[in-house]
């Protein structure tokens, strides 16, 4: 992994990892080991993000949370906790009520035009939303395909195919490509 890159572990939370959750990714268990290896290499340049519902959802977010009432909980609800396997990955945690995690909060940590190495869940929602927004803002993005979990294999492939359309701003790689 490039020494100036920032590892961003997107939303490794119980709501997305628990098979009993309506939003649980069946692929999540398979990304824990690659994410941990990447975090060990990135060290202090690791950022973990969390999705949290807005205290007062506006516009389409109100409709969205009405459609998924189980997720309309307080930010400190255990459903939104980081999974134990990755909770120790870093001191930097950015919590936002948006799919995409690129914005002023993450930029304040990484700088305005960083190299971001994206991992996490769900590839077809929060990862793709983060990648496109960050690339549009001038960041260089590497999406680690075997360290991202989609809502399904089909949706994972579709999201990766979309992100593959954006080189050189967004590139796809495997963990083995980034680590010795």
Backbone as ProteinMPNN parsed JSONL, in Angstrom:
{"seq_chain_A": "XXXXXXXXXXXXXXXXXXXXXXXXXXXXXXXXXXXXXXXXXXXXXXXXXXXXXXXXXXXXXXXXXXXXXXXXXXXXXXXXXXXXXXXXXXXXXXXXXXXXXXXXXXXXXXXXXXXXXXXXXXXXXXXXXXXXXXXXXXXXXXXXXXXXXXXXXXXXXXXXXXXXXXXXXXXXXXXXXXXX", "coords_chain_A": {"N_chain_A": [[0.849, -1.173, 0.0], [0.551, 2.21, -0.805], [2.559, 4.577, 0.906], [1.481, 7.124, 1.43], [-1.197, 6.831, 1.25], [-4.595, 6.729, 2.463], [-6.391, 4.49, 4.364], [-9.747, 3.713, 4.204], [-12.254, 2.402, 5.991], [-15.299, 1.476, 5.375], [-18.229, 1.722, 7.092], [-18.279, -0.689, 8.904], [-20.342, -2.109, 10.537], [-22.666, -3.536, 12.91], [-25.286, -3.512, 11.868], [-24.89, -3.941, 9.167], [-23.359, -6.204, 9.076], [-24.467, -8.317, 10.524], [-26.072, -11.329, 9.944], [-28.768, -11.589, 10.531], [-29.811, -9.089, 10.251], [-31.809, -6.874, 8.308], [-30.331, -5.481, 6.503], [-27.998, -6.883, 6.369], [-24.956, -8.039, 5.009], [-24.226, -10.908, 3.192], [-21.664, -11.335, 2.442], [-19.96, -10.176, 4.224], [-18.395, -11.549, 6.346], [-16.195, -12.526, 4.892], [-14.572, -10.335, 4.333], [-13.258, -9.42, 6.557], [-10.639, -10.364, 7.318], [-8.941, -9.451, 5.09], [-9.377, -6.641, 5.415], [-8.331, -6.199, 7.981], [-5.635, -6.829, 7.516], [-4.927, -4.832, 5.692], [-5.347, -2.589, 7.305], [-3.395, -2.984, 9.229], [-1.149, -2.464, 7.701], [-1.646, 0.203, 6.961], [-1.749, 1.528, 9.375], [-1.711, 4.377, 11.389], [-2.945, 5.799, 9.447], [-5.539, 5.058, 9.018], [-9.018, 5.209, 8.708], [-12.195, 4.805, 10.052], [-15.564, 4.516, 9.146], [-18.981, 5.292, 10.013], [-22.381, 4.688, 9.417], [-25.075, 6.615, 10.428], [-28.419, 7.349, 11.323], [-29.941, 10.506, 10.618], [-30.731, 12.827, 13.203], [-32.965, 14.368, 12.785], [-34.371, 13.543, 10.125], [-34.416, 14.697, 6.749], [-36.28, 15.538, 3.796], [-35.922, 13.132, 1.238], [-34.656, 11.348, 2.914], [-36.345, 11.036, 5.119], [-38.465, 9.592, 4.008], [-37.017, 7.342, 3.25], [-36.158, 6.262, 5.733], [-38.658, 5.758, 6.8], [-39.373, 3.643, 5.209], [-37.577, 1.75, 6.088], [-37.891, 1.153, 9.004], [-36.624, -0.223, 11.115], [-34.034, 0.66, 11.153], [-34.077, 3.24, 11.988], [-32.854, 4.511, 14.428], [-31.277, 5.688, 17.473], [-28.029, 7.245, 17.331], [-26.277, 6.004, 19.071], [-27.235, 3.462, 19.374], [-26.913, -0.067, 19.834], [-27.154, -1.523, 17.438], [-25.85, -0.013, 15.573], [-23.238, -0.166, 16.256], [-19.701, -0.66, 15.758], [-18.426, -3.683, 14.383], [-17.0, -6.197, 16.474], [-14.648, -7.391, 15.396], [-13.359, -5.402, 13.944], [-13.383, -3.12, 15.417], [-11.181, -2.137, 16.721], [-9.499, -0.878, 14.93], [-8.676, 1.725, 14.551], [-8.275, 5.078, 15.774], [-9.601, 7.073, 14.575], [-12.776, 7.843, 13.767], [-15.454, 8.436, 11.695], [-18.676, 9.51, 11.689], [-21.619, 9.623, 9.881], [-24.784, 10.755, 8.495], [-25.244, 9.811, 5.888], [-25.077, 8.017, 2.738], [-22.709, 8.144, 1.145], [-19.432, 8.784, 2.269], [-17.586, 10.723, 1.776], [-16.729, 14.037, 2.371], [-16.745, 17.142, 4.236], [-15.995, 16.238, 6.846], [-14.472, 13.829, 6.536], [-12.583, 14.779, 4.747], [-11.285, 16.628, 6.406], [-9.672, 14.961, 7.876], [-8.112, 13.55, 5.983], [-7.188, 15.391, 4.107], [-7.652, 17.527, 1.18], [-7.301, 16.361, -1.425], [-6.719, 13.472, -1.351], [-5.143, 10.168, -1.568], [-7.261, 7.609, -1.432], [-7.877, 4.465, -0.09], [-10.327, 2.303, -0.434], [-12.459, 0.246, 1.504], [-14.911, -2.046, 2.838], [-18.469, -1.927, 3.487], [-21.68, -1.3, 2.234], [-20.698, -2.424, -0.907], [-22.289, -1.774, -3.076], [-23.66, 0.434, -2.252], [-22.8, 2.376, 0.058], [-20.004, 2.301, -0.418], [-19.659, 2.719, -3.231], [-20.952, 5.201, -3.41], [-19.265, 6.799, -1.853], [-16.835, 6.554, -3.253], [-17.391, 7.706, -5.818], [-18.11, 10.382, -5.18], [-15.776, 11.28, -3.859], [-13.822, 10.953, -5.85], [-14.824, 12.756, -7.715], [-14.308, 15.081, -6.359], [-11.617, 15.23, -6.59], [-9.971, 13.365, -5.368], [-7.817, 10.488, -5.382], [-8.694, 7.217, -5.957], [-8.591, 3.91, -4.749], [-10.258, 0.979, -4.929], [-10.641, -1.789, -2.995], [-11.301, -4.809, -3.994], [-11.633, -7.376, -2.829], [-11.947, -6.726, -0.246], [-14.279, -5.532, 0.159], [-17.764, -5.688, 0.699], [-20.713, -6.593, -0.817], [-24.32, -6.175, -1.056], [-25.239, -8.384, -2.263], [-23.796, -10.963, -4.347], [-24.313, -10.398, -7.039], [-25.038, -7.646, -6.963], [-22.677, -6.628, -5.927], [-20.891, -7.119, -8.052], [-22.065, -5.477, -10.021], [-21.717, -2.89, -8.898], [-18.907, -2.759, -8.761], [-18.369, -2.895, -11.476], [-19.435, -0.431, -12.329], [-17.732, 1.381, -10.951], [-15.347, 0.733, -12.178], [-15.465, 2.119, -14.506], [-14.249, 4.569, -14.228], [-11.427, 5.107, -14.515], [-8.478, 7.169, -14.631], [-9.089, 7.962, -12.078], [-10.513, 6.304, -10.316], [-9.527, 3.15, -9.39], [-9.513, -0.425, -9.428], [-8.468, -2.984, -7.213], [-6.908, -5.858, -5.712], [-6.343, -7.104, -2.384], [-3.87, -8.447, -2.307], [-2.533, -7.146, -4.351], [-1.806, -4.777, -3.193], [-0.391, -5.24, -0.875], [2.747, -6.515, 0.275]], "CA_chain_A": [[0.0, 0.0, 0.0], [1.342, 3.43, -0.898], [2.684, 5.144, 2.26], [0.68, 8.333, 1.597], [-2.622, 6.503, 1.11], [-5.444, 6.588, 3.644], [-7.348, 3.388, 4.322], [-11.06, 4.07, 4.715], [-13.065, 1.206, 6.225], [-16.64, 2.053, 5.333], [-19.408, 1.212, 7.799], [-18.225, -2.07, 9.392], [-21.248, -2.058, 11.678], [-23.546, -4.688, 13.112], [-26.452, -3.413, 10.995], [-24.509, -4.439, 7.847], [-22.618, -7.453, 9.207], [-25.274, -9.35, 11.161], [-26.925, -12.01, 8.976], [-30.173, -11.431, 10.896], [-30.235, -7.733, 9.915], [-32.374, -6.708, 6.963], [-29.273, -4.916, 5.676], [-26.787, -7.678, 6.53], [-24.307, -8.546, 3.804], [-23.722, -12.266, 3.335], [-20.253, -11.322, 2.083], [-19.184, -9.469, 5.236], [-17.344, -12.321, 7.036], [-15.035, -12.71, 4.028], [-13.715, -9.148, 4.181], [-12.625, -9.05, 7.829], [-9.191, -10.617, 7.287], [-8.257, -8.47, 4.236], [-9.45, -5.309, 6.011], [-7.38, -6.152, 9.092], [-4.284, -6.801, 6.935], [-4.726, -3.492, 5.138], [-5.252, -1.656, 8.425], [-2.074, -3.166, 9.837], [-0.199, -1.762, 6.826], [-1.936, 1.638, 6.952], [-1.473, 2.064, 10.703], [-2.429, 5.58, 11.809], [-3.64, 6.373, 8.286], [-6.787, 4.307, 8.892], [-10.232, 5.894, 9.149], [-13.379, 3.954, 10.031], [-16.778, 5.325, 9.088], [-20.241, 4.706, 10.495], [-23.643, 5.294, 9.002], [-26.033, 6.859, 11.504], [-29.538, 8.146, 10.811], [-30.002, 11.885, 11.116], [-31.664, 13.021, 14.314], [-34.183, 14.885, 12.157], [-34.205, 13.287, 8.685], [-35.069, 15.657, 5.863], [-36.513, 15.15, 2.41], [-36.024, 11.708, 0.908], [-34.196, 10.529, 4.042], [-37.499, 10.698, 5.947], [-39.14, 8.505, 3.294], [-36.133, 6.176, 3.309], [-36.237, 5.671, 7.071], [-40.01, 5.221, 6.951], [-39.367, 2.348, 4.526], [-36.708, 0.871, 6.869], [-38.014, 1.663, 10.379], [-35.712, -0.884, 12.055], [-32.766, 1.386, 11.142], [-34.283, 4.593, 12.498], [-32.498, 4.406, 15.847], [-30.304, 6.681, 17.932], [-26.663, 6.996, 16.875], [-25.568, 5.129, 20.013], [-27.904, 2.163, 19.455], [-25.983, -1.166, 19.553], [-27.268, -1.937, 16.038], [-24.934, 0.797, 14.782], [-21.876, -0.363, 16.752], [-18.728, -1.336, 14.911], [-18.299, -5.094, 14.731], [-15.808, -6.383, 17.306], [-13.464, -7.759, 14.61], [-12.69, -4.231, 13.373], [-13.578, -1.964, 16.299], [-9.884, -1.67, 17.217], [-8.645, -0.537, 13.795], [-8.149, 3.076, 14.539], [-8.905, 6.052, 16.651], [-10.359, 8.015, 13.749], [-14.084, 7.337, 13.347], [-16.307, 9.481, 11.136], [-20.072, 9.059, 11.658], [-22.414, 10.525, 9.045], [-26.111, 10.262, 8.108], [-25.284, 9.757, 4.422], [-24.458, 6.832, 2.146], [-21.333, 8.51, 0.833], [-18.717, 9.299, 3.436], [-16.705, 11.826, 1.421], [-17.266, 15.349, 2.704], [-15.853, 17.937, 5.097], [-15.488, 15.486, 8.009], [-13.399, 12.937, 6.087], [-11.551, 15.65, 4.173], [-10.525, 17.22, 7.508], [-8.694, 13.965, 8.314], [-7.241, 13.077, 4.898], [-6.786, 16.445, 3.194], [-8.64, 17.732, 0.124], [-7.138, 15.51, -2.611], [-5.911, 12.333, -0.9], [-5.291, 8.836, -2.154], [-8.08, 6.819, -0.519], [-8.026, 3.031, -0.347], [-11.656, 2.042, 0.128], [-12.894, -1.101, 1.854], [-16.104, -1.978, 3.671], [-19.787, -2.438, 3.138], [-21.924, -2.206, 1.132], [-20.071, -1.981, -2.137], [-23.318, -1.239, -3.974], [-24.34, 1.587, -1.651], [-21.925, 3.356, 0.692], [-18.672, 2.326, -1.038], [-19.742, 3.393, -4.535], [-21.3, 6.602, -3.155], [-18.054, 7.454, -1.37], [-15.838, 6.575, -4.328], [-17.741, 8.662, -6.873], [-18.036, 11.745, -4.652], [-14.383, 11.622, -3.577], [-13.145, 11.116, -7.137], [-15.324, 13.995, -8.292], [-13.666, 16.172, -5.628], [-10.195, 15.229, -6.907], [-9.219, 12.308, -4.684], [-7.451, 9.285, -6.119], [-9.382, 6.144, -5.248], [-8.371, 2.494, -5.014], [-11.28, 0.154, -4.286], [-10.073, -3.121, -2.787], [-12.47, -5.624, -4.324], [-11.813, -8.501, -1.908], [-12.126, -6.166, 1.092], [-15.578, -4.869, 0.105], [-18.876, -6.642, 0.732], [-21.955, -6.076, -1.38], [-25.56, -6.735, -0.515], [-25.295, -9.704, -2.902], [-22.726, -11.123, -5.335], [-24.734, -9.694, -8.256], [-24.935, -6.211, -6.727], [-21.238, -6.359, -5.782], [-20.324, -7.069, -9.406], [-22.595, -4.292, -10.701], [-21.061, -1.705, -8.341], [-17.516, -2.763, -9.203], [-18.381, -2.558, -12.899], [-19.628, 1.02, -12.432], [-16.522, 2.088, -10.522], [-14.294, 0.452, -13.162], [-15.628, 3.058, -15.615], [-13.687, 5.861, -13.857], [-9.981, 5.254, -14.394], [-7.564, 6.749, -13.577], [-9.476, 8.465, -10.758], [-10.876, 5.139, -9.507], [-9.009, 1.874, -9.871], [-9.867, -1.598, -8.625], [-7.32, -3.811, -6.88], [-7.088, -6.87, -4.678], [-5.448, -6.921, -1.251], [-2.542, -8.939, -2.688], [-1.891, -6.137, -5.212], [-1.398, -3.628, -2.388], [0.488, -5.654, 0.212], [3.825, -7.422, -0.164]], "C_chain_A": [[0.897, 1.239, 0.0], [1.396, 4.113, 0.473], [1.858, 6.412, 2.494], [-0.819, 8.072, 1.516], [-3.297, 6.427, 2.472], [-6.366, 5.407, 3.42], [-8.654, 3.863, 4.933], [-11.888, 2.787, 4.785], [-14.5, 1.692, 6.398], [-17.655, 1.169, 6.059], [-19.357, -0.258, 8.233], [-19.047, -2.219, 10.684], [-22.129, -3.296, 11.734], [-24.726, -4.683, 12.151], [-26.162, -3.984, 9.597], [-23.826, -5.801, 7.899], [-23.455, -8.61, 9.744], [-26.187, -10.011, 10.127], [-28.421, -11.869, 9.273], [-30.709, -10.031, 10.559], [-30.805, -7.692, 8.495], [-31.344, -6.131, 5.99], [-27.972, -5.71, 5.757], [-26.249, -8.188, 5.208], [-23.813, -9.963, 4.043], [-22.22, -12.359, 3.048], [-19.367, -10.76, 3.192], [-18.107, -10.324, 5.908], [-16.065, -12.48, 6.206], [-14.122, -11.504, 3.896], [-12.949, -8.795, 5.449], [-11.111, -9.224, 7.774], [-8.473, -9.662, 6.331], [-8.277, -7.053, 4.814], [-8.441, -5.188, 7.142], [-5.935, -6.091, 8.582], [-3.968, -5.413, 6.381], [-4.571, -2.458, 6.246], [-3.902, -1.776, 9.134], [-1.015, -2.425, 9.015], [-0.398, -0.252, 6.871], [-1.656, 2.292, 8.302], [-2.34, 3.262, 11.043], [-3.184, 6.248, 10.665], [-4.893, 5.551, 7.964], [-7.925, 5.15, 9.461], [-11.379, 4.898, 9.026], [-14.587, 4.876, 9.977], [-17.962, 4.537, 9.632], [-21.393, 5.448, 9.836], [-24.511, 5.433, 10.249], [-27.197, 7.645, 10.906], [-29.485, 9.554, 11.397], [-31.014, 11.967, 12.254], [-33.011, 13.534, 13.805], [-34.047, 14.73, 10.644], [-35.028, 14.255, 7.838], [-35.266, 15.051, 4.48], [-36.637, 13.653, 2.223], [-35.496, 10.804, 2.014], [-35.353, 10.155, 4.966], [-38.248, 9.53, 5.31], [-38.332, 7.215, 3.377], [-36.243, 5.487, 4.672], [-37.647, 5.177, 7.398], [-40.11, 3.838, 6.303], [-38.549, 1.301, 5.293], [-36.75, 1.272, 8.344], [-37.061, 1.001, 11.378], [-34.396, -0.112, 12.188], [-32.88, 2.796, 11.7], [-34.115, 4.578, 14.014], [-31.517, 5.519, 16.199], [-28.895, 6.274, 17.503], [-25.888, 6.063, 17.8], [-26.25, 3.778, 20.208], [-26.896, 1.058, 19.114], [-26.038, -1.68, 18.108], [-26.247, -1.213, 15.166], [-23.488, 0.694, 15.258], [-20.988, -0.966, 15.677], [-18.657, -2.794, 15.339], [-16.996, -5.288, 15.518], [-14.535, -6.677, 16.511], [-12.719, -6.562, 14.025], [-12.776, -2.999, 14.268], [-12.258, -1.366, 16.776], [-8.974, -1.133, 16.12], [-8.12, 0.888, 13.784], [-8.91, 3.989, 15.466], [-9.771, 7.034, 15.873], [-11.643, 7.356, 13.272], [-14.918, 8.531, 12.899], [-17.713, 8.9, 11.017], [-20.9, 10.088, 10.902], [-23.762, 9.905, 8.685], [-26.297, 10.222, 6.587], [-24.669, 8.453, 3.949], [-22.979, 7.097, 1.89], [-20.664, 9.144, 2.039], [-17.733, 10.405, 3.075], [-17.415, 13.139, 1.709], [-16.318, 16.041, 3.652], [-15.246, 17.151, 6.256], [-14.322, 14.576, 7.616], [-12.25, 13.745, 5.481], [-10.692, 16.29, 5.257], [-9.446, 16.268, 8.021], [-7.661, 13.708, 7.224], [-6.643, 14.168, 4.037], [-7.719, 16.473, 1.991], [-8.509, 16.822, -1.097], [-6.262, 14.297, -2.279], [-5.986, 11.146, -1.855], [-6.039, 8.021, -1.106], [-8.126, 5.376, -0.991], [-9.311, 2.622, 0.354], [-11.911, 0.558, 0.324], [-14.231, -0.943, 2.578], [-17.365, -2.459, 3.004], [-20.766, -1.273, 3.035], [-21.35, -1.587, -0.142], [-21.07, -1.252, -3.017], [-24.115, -0.094, -3.357], [-23.288, 2.577, -1.143], [-20.533, 3.423, 0.055], [-18.726, 3.078, -2.365], [-20.087, 4.871, -4.358], [-20.087, 7.398, -2.679], [-17.039, 7.611, -2.494], [-16.151, 7.646, -5.367], [-17.628, 10.104, -6.384], [-16.589, 12.169, -4.411], [-13.599, 11.823, -4.877], [-13.557, 12.427, -7.791], [-14.68, 15.213, -7.636], [-12.156, 16.213, -5.854], [-9.35, 14.214, -6.175], [-8.879, 11.198, -5.671], [-7.971, 8.11, -5.311], [-8.889, 4.781, -5.717], [-9.435, 1.742, -4.237], [-10.721, -1.262, -4.206], [-11.215, -4.131, -2.875], [-12.706, -6.776, -3.354], [-11.911, -8.043, -0.454], [-13.391, -5.306, 1.137], [-16.658, -5.938, 0.031], [-20.127, -5.972, 0.183], [-23.167, -6.696, -0.707], [-25.829, -8.117, -1.1], [-24.127, -9.776, -3.883], [-23.05, -10.336, -6.608], [-24.584, -8.181, -8.09], [-23.483, -5.774, -6.533], [-20.62, -6.181, -7.164], [-20.782, -5.811, -10.138], [-21.895, -3.023, -10.205], [-19.602, -1.622, -8.786], [-17.421, -2.403, -10.686], [-18.567, -1.059, -13.106], [-18.342, 1.752, -12.065], [-15.36, 1.872, -11.487], [-14.371, 1.39, -14.368], [-14.886, 4.384, -15.389], [-12.162, 5.911, -13.745], [-9.518, 6.565, -15.04], [-7.957, 7.252, -12.189], [-9.846, 7.337, -9.806], [-10.277, 3.914, -10.162], [-9.437, 0.781, -8.908], [-8.61, -2.427, -8.415], [-7.737, -4.86, -5.873], [-6.078, -6.581, -3.564], [-4.023, -7.325, -1.622], [-1.793, -7.972, -3.6], [-1.285, -4.998, -4.396], [-0.416, -3.972, -1.279], [1.558, -6.614, -0.282], [3.545, -8.857, 0.22]], "O_chain_A": [[1.887, 1.295, 0.729], [0.365, 4.217, 1.138], [1.563, 6.744, 3.642], [-1.622, 8.988, 1.694], [-2.674, 6.109, 3.484], [-7.048, 5.332, 2.398], [-8.669, 4.363, 6.058], [-12.181, 2.169, 3.761], [-14.862, 2.247, 7.435], [-17.895, 0.024, 5.677], [-20.297, -1.005, 7.96], [-18.501, -2.426, 11.768], [-22.309, -4.003, 10.742], [-25.13, -5.74, 11.666], [-27.075, -4.457, 8.92], [-23.724, -6.481, 6.878], [-23.17, -9.768, 9.44], [-26.994, -9.328, 9.496], [-29.249, -12.013, 8.373], [-31.92, -9.812, 10.578], [-30.33, -8.393, 7.602], [-31.485, -6.286, 4.777], [-26.944, -5.251, 5.26], [-27.0, -8.707, 4.383], [-23.062, -10.206, 4.988], [-21.584, -13.359, 3.381], [-18.143, -10.859, 3.108], [-16.976, -9.854, 6.033], [-14.972, -12.561, 6.766], [-13.005, -11.633, 3.395], [-12.064, -7.94, 5.406], [-10.375, -8.312, 8.149], [-7.456, -9.092, 6.728], [-7.281, -6.337, 4.708], [-7.761, -4.168, 7.249], [-5.106, -5.382, 9.152], [-2.872, -4.89, 6.58], [-3.749, -1.548, 6.133], [-3.34, -0.777, 9.584], [-0.094, -1.83, 9.574], [0.576, 0.5, 6.824], [-1.357, 3.485, 8.362], [-3.567, 3.177, 10.992], [-3.977, 7.162, 10.893], [-5.257, 5.372, 6.802], [-7.815, 5.724, 10.544], [-11.514, 4.225, 8.004], [-14.635, 5.892, 10.671], [-17.949, 3.308, 9.7], [-21.379, 6.673, 9.716], [-24.66, 4.488, 11.024], [-26.982, 8.519, 10.066], [-29.041, 9.757, 12.527], [-32.022, 11.262, 12.258], [-34.064, 13.175, 14.334], [-33.653, 15.671, 9.955], [-36.169, 14.583, 8.163], [-34.518, 14.171, 4.055], [-37.365, 12.984, 2.956], [-35.839, 9.623, 2.06], [-35.348, 9.067, 5.543], [-38.623, 8.583, 6.002], [-38.89, 6.132, 3.551], [-36.404, 4.268, 4.746], [-37.801, 4.259, 8.203], [-40.839, 2.97, 6.785], [-38.799, 0.102, 5.162], [-35.728, 1.695, 8.885], [-36.724, 1.611, 12.392], [-33.719, -0.212, 13.211], [-31.867, 3.476, 11.865], [-35.085, 4.624, 14.772], [-30.996, 6.203, 15.319], [-28.611, 5.088, 17.335], [-24.946, 5.402, 17.363], [-25.882, 3.026, 21.111], [-26.098, 1.229, 18.193], [-25.049, -2.222, 17.615], [-25.825, -1.739, 14.136], [-22.61, 1.38, 14.733], [-21.457, -1.69, 14.798], [-18.81, -3.107, 16.519], [-16.002, -4.612, 15.249], [-13.451, -6.254, 16.913], [-11.556, -6.695, 13.646], [-12.282, -1.935, 13.896], [-12.221, -0.208, 17.192], [-7.78, -0.947, 16.359], [-7.185, 1.193, 13.043], [-10.034, 3.704, 15.88], [-10.585, 7.747, 16.46], [-11.608, 6.424, 12.469], [-15.068, 9.51, 13.63], [-17.917, 7.906, 10.32], [-20.889, 11.274, 11.233], [-23.881, 8.684, 8.579], [-27.364, 10.554, 6.069], [-23.852, 7.849, 4.644], [-22.112, 6.362, 2.363], [-21.271, 9.949, 2.745], [-17.102, 10.976, 3.965], [-18.572, 13.324, 1.33], [-15.196, 15.577, 3.854], [-14.09, 17.381, 6.611], [-13.296, 14.557, 8.296], [-11.081, 13.421, 5.688], [-9.492, 16.479, 5.057], [-8.422, 16.712, 8.541], [-6.464, 13.654, 7.506], [-5.686, 13.916, 3.304], [-8.499, 15.54, 1.796], [-9.513, 16.536, -1.748], [-5.191, 14.121, -2.86], [-6.771, 11.125, -2.803], [-5.516, 7.769, -0.02], [-8.387, 5.106, -2.164], [-9.379, 2.597, 1.583], [-11.628, -0.268, -0.544], [-14.636, 0.176, 2.894], [-17.341, -3.281, 2.088], [-20.608, -0.308, 3.783], [-21.502, -0.394, -0.404], [-20.743, -0.237, -3.632], [-25.147, 0.301, -3.901], [-22.93, 3.517, -1.853], [-19.941, 4.501, -0.003], [-17.921, 3.98, -2.596], [-19.564, 5.711, -5.089], [-19.911, 8.552, -3.069], [-16.454, 8.68, -2.665], [-15.267, 8.411, -5.753], [-17.105, 10.958, -7.1], [-16.217, 13.3, -4.725], [-12.804, 12.757, -4.987], [-12.72, 13.129, -8.359], [-14.521, 16.254, -8.273], [-11.483, 17.122, -5.369], [-8.13, 14.196, -6.338], [-9.573, 11.001, -6.669], [-7.715, 8.018, -4.111], [-8.779, 4.524, -6.916], [-9.507, 1.856, -3.014], [-10.372, -1.86, -5.224], [-11.997, -4.281, -1.935], [-13.854, -7.123, -3.079], [-11.953, -8.866, 0.461], [-13.558, -4.468, 2.023], [-16.483, -6.967, -0.621], [-20.543, -4.917, 0.661], [-23.05, -7.617, 0.101], [-26.553, -8.921, -0.513], [-23.533, -8.749, -4.211], [-22.176, -9.69, -7.185], [-24.061, -7.509, -8.979], [-23.107, -4.672, -6.933], [-19.91, -5.207, -7.413], [-19.981, -5.152, -10.801], [-21.52, -2.172, -11.012], [-19.117, -0.549, -9.144], [-16.506, -1.693, -11.102], [-17.919, -0.475, -13.975], [-17.911, 2.648, -12.791], [-14.484, 2.729, -11.604], [-13.435, 1.445, -15.166], [-14.893, 5.242, -16.272], [-11.644, 6.693, -12.948], [-10.184, 7.02, -15.97], [-7.24, 7.001, -11.22], [-9.531, 7.4, -8.617], [-10.492, 3.665, -11.348], [-9.69, 1.032, -7.729], [-7.785, -2.56, -9.319], [-8.796, -4.757, -5.255], [-5.08, -5.894, -3.784], [-3.073, -6.619, -1.285], [-0.562, -7.97, -3.627], [-0.357, -4.33, -4.853], [0.309, -3.102, -0.796], [1.301, -7.435, -1.162], [4.349, -9.742, -0.073]]}, "name": "protein", "num_of_chains": 1, "seq": "XXXXXXXXXXXXXXXXXXXXXXXXXXXXXXXXXXXXXXXXXXXXXXXXXXXXXXXXXXXXXXXXXXXXXXXXXXXXXXXXXXXXXXXXXXXXXXXXXXXXXXXXXXXXXXXXXXXXXXXXXXXXXXXXXXXXXXXXXXXXXXXXXXXXXXXXXXXXXXXXXXXXXXXXXXXXXXXXXXXX"}
